[in-house]
Amino acid sequence: MNASTWLTRSVSRLRPGATPAAEPEAETTAAAPARKKAPLPPRTLSERLEATLRRHGEAMAPRALRRALTDLQSVVDARVSEVEAGRRACEVMRWYAELDAAERRDVWLLISERFAPDAKKLSSARARHEAAAGTADEGQAEVHLRRALASPRARLLQRFTIDPDGMRFLIDLRAELLPQVKGERRLVPLDAELEHLFSTWFDVAFLDLRRISWDSPASLIEKLIQYEAVHDIKSWADVKNRLDSDRRCYGFFHPRLPDVPLIFVEVALVDHLSDGIVPLLDEAAALASADKASTAIFYSISNTQTGLRGVSFGDSLIKRVVETLQAELPRLKVFATLSPIPGFRHWLAKHAAEMLLRLDDKRAAELGRALGSLPPTPERLLAAADDALALDAKSPVRQMLMQCAAEYLGRATVEGKPVDPVARFHLGNGARVQRLNWAGDPSGKGVKQAYGLMVNYLYDLKRLDKHRALLAQGKVAVSGDVDGLFFKNKS
């Protein structure tokens, strides 16, 4: 645009009633790309701390971020007493409670990145340890390395627990943190630090085993209703049935969380190996005599704290409960579970074709005729399985599902461990796959998970170590009945 054109256009705009002149189309089109700015890459935490202004999409402004860092550093300050550190931590917790999700994420990043071990000291300690290997100085070098590995992050988190509510605060913080870790690798150190500390603080040696009964405080019973994760509690009558005289419920408690069971197990005292959940949850069923019971059925185990994921105390809970029951009821001889098979339907959807190839010609023909497809197809099998509860005992489809479930529990492994999470837990504790139960859980949830199938895991107290040793070799301990369901090699 030359000077003459510019003057003409500008003067015309100053005339009364004049409207702004439109830019020539070619010029507008050419200028438009210049007005678009490429999005800036996200700034690192260090860059944000050194900045003056907040960028779009950042939660905390640089000034607020620096103030938060200063407050966190004041908690871990080695010059202040534990009492003063606890007071400062309490102030941080009150402030944190008012933050929104994005602002809390900034706090996590501060703790994760700005309270890491000193990189130079750590490198020096590692070099010293390597140089001292095999010498008389190796022990001292190891001590030096351990000290260098100890992060200010751990000290900061420990000081939060000085406050009576600090443990609850950290557990809730990690519960919020966990879903974000996979997408934000910078949070991994904080998650790992918390898991390590929790594994120490919640060691079973520091936990109390307590029985929860109908006489327990209502607030505690409400916790059972809230946290029951296997079979939903539908009413107060339902929970009363689960705490009646022929039942037992035990939980692990931590001194800092005295009113919250970290994990609890529900037990039915019966005279046989239970094959279905409906009778156990039947509120109208007659009471059994606990003194005459021969079998303890663990039918529900629930972890209550998401923030304690990775902290294992379920196996210790079962062992302690078995010991407690044996002392109270000497007639008990059989300890087993009635467990769901949560991953079976999903697994079969992926492996149905493979399972069909395992059938011999005779069985394949029988199944094909039942499905209306020769040879049988995965699509027809899975469609027929949706009506599993209507299948009679002689149905080839039902027999196929039982065989597939046996393969899933007894042979499907990843890195030597069972694919199914519940199986992984019980088999890792030394139990064995004892029996598959058709229509063991006919509820919508049971059908959705495993076509209604349930399984008994038997805790044979004399063979727990043997079964664990087998699992270490990648082999799952199963009963003769379950072994008989496995597909045989084609001849």
Secondary structure, 3 states (H helix, E strand, C coil): CCHHHHHHHHHHHHCCCCCCCCCCHHHHHHHHHHHCCCCCCCCCHHHHHHCCCCCCCCCCCHHHHHHHHHHHHHHHCCCCCHHHHHHHHHHHHHHHHCCCHHHHHHHHHHHHHHCCCCHHHHHHHHHHHHHHCCCCCHHHHHHHHHHHHCCHHHHHHHHHCCCCCHHHHHHHHHHHHHHHHCCCHHHHHHHHHHHHHHHHHCCHHHCEEEECCCCCCHHHHHHHHHHCCCCCCCCHHHHHHHCCCCEEEEEEEECCECCCCCEEEEEEEECCCCCCHHHHHCCCCCCCCHHHCCEEEEEEEEECCHHHCCCCCHHHHHHHHHHHHHHHCCCCCEEEECECCCCHHHHHHHHHHHHHHCCCHHHHHHHHHHHCCCCCCHHHHHHHHCCHHHCCCCCHHHHHHHHHHHHHHHCCEECCEECCHHHHHHHHCCCEEEEEECCCCCCHHHHHHHCCCEEEEECCCCCHHHHHHHHHCCCCCECHHHHCCCCCCCC
